[in-house]
């Protein structure tokens, strides 16, 4: 047998990846730098794809003039109301389906029947029901968020060890206490992963709903810029949407670090 003279390296640490925000930021910065260089040398025609510098100048003008905040504030209000509404009811329904057999089949039948329907296809119907104002847009976002939240929450509840729940019941804990102290913490990783998915879905539906029927909002701004062939403004709006996605992902990351410190 081969003899090991030195110490055997420790290999039992398992896989424990950590977020490295510096690496992520550097990657995005490199993409922007390469993009700008290709625009300078003429590889990328700026008529069809403006350079990062041109987009930054346009964003500055939109910010100074107040146009950016006027549209962004409208979009953020719709996004927050729609996302929180869909998340609240989705979590409630997911917990219910995950705990009680009497509701599980009923809830999953509704999810299986309605989840595959593209929510943006229902916007005209929502406009008829709720009007052209904020109601139809918020309902579109909330409904798009609701079904993935139900699935993520129910999956998280299913993964909570039933022995912990039985232990809580044996100690005489109320159902509400069991849900707050055992089920929600145990299901939190799956629920927070669901948040990442639903936040992206909410932004996509927000833009689509605003393009169909809105005077203000980033989606309406992007549509207007596209109709005018103003590619600088069009890309500026797309950059704002990308920053919104990065910001939401960062906030969810902070929430994960706060709630999942026990992992």
Rosetta blueprint (number, residue, H / E / L):
1 X L
2 X L
3 X L
4 X L
5 X L
6 X L
7 X L
8 X L
9 X L
10 X L
11 X L
12 X L
13 X L
14 X L
15 X L
16 X L
17 X L
18 X L
19 X L
20 X L
21 X H
22 X H
23 X H
24 X H
25 X H
26 X H
27 X H
28 X H
29 X H
30 X H
31 X H
32 X H
33 X H
34 X H
35 X H
36 X H
37 X H
38 X H
39 X H
40 X H
41 X L
42 X L
43 X L
44 X L
45 X L
46 X L
47 X L
48 X L
49 X L
50 X L
51 X L
52 X H
53 X H
54 X H
55 X H
56 X H
57 X H
58 X H
59 X H
60 X H
61 X H
62 X H
63 X H
64 X H
65 X H
66 X L
67 X H
68 X H
69 X H
70 X H
71 X H
72 X H
73 X H
74 X H
75 X H
76 X H
77 X H
78 X H
79 X H
80 X H
81 X H
82 X H
83 X H
84 X H
85 X H
86 X H
87 X H
88 X H
89 X H
90 X H
91 X H
92 X H
93 X H
94 X H
95 X H
96 X H
97 X H
98 X H
99 X H
100 X L
101 X H
102 X H
103 X H
104 X H
105 X H
106 X H
107 X H
108 X H
109 X H
110 X H
111 X H
112 X H
113 X H
114 X H
115 X L
116 X L
117 X L
118 X L
119 X H
120 X H
121 X H
122 X H
123 X H
124 X H
125 X H
126 X H
127 X H
128 X H
129 X H
130 X H
131 X L
132 X L
133 X L
134 X H
135 X H
136 X H
137 X H
138 X H
139 X H
140 X H
141 X H
142 X H
143 X H
144 X H
145 X H
146 X H
147 X H
148 X H
149 X H
150 X H
151 X H
152 X H
153 X H
154 X H
155 X H
156 X H
157 X H
158 X H
159 X L
160 X L
161 X L
162 X H
163 X H
164 X H
165 X H
166 X H
167 X H
168 X H
169 X H
170 X H
171 X L
172 X L
173 X L
174 X L
175 X H
176 X H
177 X H
178 X H
179 X H
180 X H
181 X H
182 X H
183 X H
184 X H
185 X H
186 X H
187 X H
188 X H
189 X H
190 X H
191 X H
192 X H
193 X H
194 X H
195 X H
196 X H
197 X H
198 X H
199 X H
200 X H
201 X H
202 X H
203 X H
204 X H
205 X H
206 X H
207 X H
208 X H
209 X H
210 X H
211 X H
212 X H
213 X L
214 X L
215 X L
216 X L
217 X L
218 X H
219 X H
220 X H
221 X H
222 X H
223 X H
224 X H
225 X H
226 X H
227 X H
228 X L
229 X L
230 X L
231 X H
232 X H
233 X H
234 X H
235 X H
236 X H
237 X H
238 X H
239 X H
240 X H
241 X H
242 X H
243 X H
244 X H
245 X H
246 X H
247 X H
248 X H
249 X H
250 X H
251 X H
252 X H
253 X H
254 X H
255 X H
256 X H
257 X H
258 X H
259 X H
260 X L
261 X L
262 X L
263 X L
